Amino acid sequence: MSKNANEGCPVSGGCDVVSCWLSKVGVTRSLLITLGLLPFAWNGVVFLKDAVLHAWNLVTALNGQ
């Protein structure tokens, strides 16, 4: 980190209050993007689990007859 207050923040190039505070606590743009995409990734996990469950039920139902 820079000790000179006149230099820009590494997060955005400028130094507004929010971006400087976020960079000081270690929050980066990539972390914010990752956190923003997590709900969509979780929907994919649930979809894949349901697909595997339905396929398993189909195989076991066909095998039982």
Secondary structure, 3 states (H helix, E strand, C coil): CCCCCCCCCCCCCCCCHHHHHHHHCCCCHHHHHHHHHHHHHHHHHHHHHHHHHHHHHHHHHHHHC
